[in-house]
Amino acid sequence: MKAIYLIKNGKAEIAFEKREIELKESGKDEIAIEAEAFGLNFADVLARLGLYKECPPLPAIIGYEAVGKVVKIGAQVKNIALGDRVIAFTRFGGYSQYIITKAVAAVKIDNDFPLGKALALATQYTTAYYAAFLAANIREGEKVLIHAAAGGVGTALIQLCKLKNCKIYGTAGSDEKIEYIKNQGVDFPINYRQKDFSTEISEKLDVVFDSIGGSTFKKGYKLLGSGGRIIPYGAATQLDAGNFFSKLKFALSFGIYHPVGFIMQSKAMIGVNMLRIADDKPEVLQYCMQNLVKLAQENKINPKVFKMYSIDELNEAHTALENRETIGKVGIKW
Ligand SMILES: NC(=O)c1ccc[n+]([C@@H]2O[C@H](COP(=O)([O-])OP(=O)(O)OC[C@H]3O[C@@H](n4cnc5c(N)ncnc54)[C@H](OP(=O)(O)O)[C@@H]3O)[C@@H](O)[C@H]2O)c1
């Protein structure tokens, strides 16, 4: 069996290499999966470019999720059986035909559950579910702002906020994406390349979901009203910061905050990092994934799949994600 190794930082064409892998045994609380496909996430692009601190030393197998059949189970595993088709969160190691992961990070799905949609539910929808329902605890009818709303996590946030009848402001970077988010149910789509969201939005918000960072974060925080929460869960604009000084400028552009300010204005800032949740609270990850599979089966959410690429098209898929050409989930089939 094979895996894709990240061997060098840089453009997709020079970064990856397909190699044969050794099939290890699963531990007592783990499962081994023969994968049908794996998903791409924006963090994979950051890892490839050498901008992701959590990435293991190279050569490394990156990737956060896979769908496949369980071929081995540890003695203590209760939630999964041999032969089950599962969605699994992988915490690196996803770009592989044979994957070992904790059973608590996997959820059983039906054999006919569409592959791309299943991949979307793993990292992107789980992040959105955690951010919306556990971190922000969105309530009926709240006013929310979702940045990069046409992306994988962005689409998930729109669909989950719609479940609570939120009034949704969403930003995206092209006319095609604006049309898409409007169709997804965003009430006020804003093309941030043409208009500044902070002047376009004329009322105070309850929640801002921010995966962009820098001055976007600072402006979002200012838009919050009393009781407002801002959920930082990414910093995509770090891609644009080059040398040490522009990185410093980028860090400072988030703004400077003090707890007394949070008290006086009654605002909150709640960071989300699903790797930490997977490590320290895997039962929370399982809870989010279970609920998402149920919502998908009930047709209450419907992940948008941009494209399922073949393994030979991995470079093309990575480049499309980096160049902001994708809408929704990107998956790679073995
Ligand atoms: N904290 C966590 O645990 C966690 C988990 C999953 C994802 N994330 C974060 O969530 C965000 C979305 O992830 P995703 O996998 O769903 O990706 P995605 O949203 O499908 O793709 C990234 C999108 O970000 C927007 N973007 C804004 N500034 C960008 C820049 N400088 N360079 C490239 N893209 C930029 C682009 O949309 P526009 O064309 O509309 O600008 C692009 O399409 C990422 O920042 C990711 O790191 C965090």
The ligand as a MOL file (V3000), in Angstrom:
LIG
                    3D

  0  0  0     0  0            999 V3000
M  V30 BEGIN CTAB
M  V30 COUNTS 48 52 0 0 0
M  V30 BEGIN ATOM
M  V30 1 N -8.6630 25.9960 13.9670 0
M  V30 2 C -8.9810 24.8440 13.4070 0
M  V30 3 O -9.0390 23.8000 14.0770 0
M  V30 4 C -9.2790 24.8160 11.9530 0
M  V30 5 C -9.8100 23.6570 11.3640 0
M  V30 6 C -10.1260 23.6940 9.9940 0
M  V30 7 C -9.8760 24.8550 9.2590 0
M  V30 8 N -9.3270 25.9360 9.8720 0 CHG=1
M  V30 9 C -9.0800 27.1790 9.1160 0
M  V30 10 O -10.2880 27.5310 8.4880 0
M  V30 11 C -10.0230 28.2030 7.2810 0
M  V30 12 C -10.8150 27.5340 6.1800 0
M  V30 13 O -10.2880 26.2210 5.9530 0
M  V30 14 P -10.8350 25.3330 4.7560 0
M  V30 15 O -10.0440 24.0800 4.7620 0
M  V30 16 O -12.3130 25.2710 4.8430 0 CHG=-1
M  V30 17 O -10.3840 26.1930 3.4620 0
M  V30 18 P -11.3120 26.9840 2.4560 0
M  V30 19 O -12.0930 27.9980 3.2180 0
M  V30 20 O -12.0440 26.0260 1.6150 0
M  V30 21 O -10.2310 27.7180 1.5590 0
M  V30 22 C -9.5650 28.8430 2.0360 0
M  V30 23 C -10.2900 30.1430 1.6230 0
M  V30 24 O -9.8090 31.1920 2.4430 0
M  V30 25 C -9.9440 32.4150 1.7580 0
M  V30 26 N -8.7380 33.2290 1.9340 0
M  V30 27 C -8.6930 34.4020 2.5460 0
M  V30 28 N -7.4770 34.9000 2.5610 0
M  V30 29 C -6.6990 34.0290 1.9240 0
M  V30 30 C -5.3290 34.0200 1.6000 0
M  V30 31 N -4.5080 35.0200 1.9390 0
M  V30 32 N -4.8630 32.9760 0.9130 0
M  V30 33 C -5.6700 31.9530 0.5580 0
M  V30 34 N -6.9920 31.9280 0.8610 0
M  V30 35 C -7.5000 32.9640 1.5360 0
M  V30 36 C -10.2150 32.0660 0.2880 0
M  V30 37 O -11.5600 32.4130 0.0180 0
M  V30 38 P -11.8870 33.8310 -0.6860 0
M  V30 39 O -11.5730 33.6630 -2.1460 0
M  V30 40 O -13.3090 34.0380 -0.4280 0
M  V30 41 O -10.9750 34.8180 -0.0430 0
M  V30 42 C -10.0080 30.5740 0.2050 0
M  V30 43 O -10.8270 29.9570 -0.7450 0
M  V30 44 C -8.5030 28.1620 7.0880 0
M  V30 45 O -7.9620 29.3890 7.5150 0
M  V30 46 C -8.0710 27.0320 7.9860 0
M  V30 47 O -6.7460 27.1550 8.3940 0
M  V30 48 C -9.0340 25.9280 11.1930 0
M  V30 END ATOM
M  V30 BEGIN BOND
M  V30 1 1 1 2
M  V30 2 2 2 3
M  V30 3 1 2 4
M  V30 4 1 4 5
M  V30 5 2 4 48
M  V30 6 2 5 6
M  V30 7 1 6 7
M  V30 8 2 7 8
M  V30 9 1 8 9
M  V30 10 1 8 48
M  V30 11 1 9 10
M  V30 12 1 9 46
M  V30 13 1 10 11
M  V30 14 1 11 12
M  V30 15 1 11 44
M  V30 16 1 12 13
M  V30 17 1 13 14
M  V30 18 2 14 15
M  V30 19 1 14 16
M  V30 20 1 14 17
M  V30 21 1 17 18
M  V30 22 2 18 19
M  V30 23 1 18 20
M  V30 24 1 18 21
M  V30 25 1 21 22
M  V30 26 1 22 23
M  V30 27 1 23 24
M  V30 28 1 23 42
M  V30 29 1 24 25
M  V30 30 1 25 26
M  V30 31 1 25 36
M  V30 32 1 26 27
M  V30 33 1 26 35
M  V30 34 2 27 28
M  V30 35 1 28 29
M  V30 36 1 29 30
M  V30 37 2 29 35
M  V30 38 1 30 31
M  V30 39 2 30 32
M  V30 40 1 32 33
M  V30 41 2 33 34
M  V30 42 1 34 35
M  V30 43 1 36 37
M  V30 44 1 36 42
M  V30 45 1 37 38
M  V30 46 2 38 39
M  V30 47 1 38 40
M  V30 48 1 38 41
M  V30 49 1 42 43
M  V30 50 1 44 45
M  V30 51 1 44 46
M  V30 52 1 46 47
M  V30 END BOND
M  V30 END CTAB
M  END
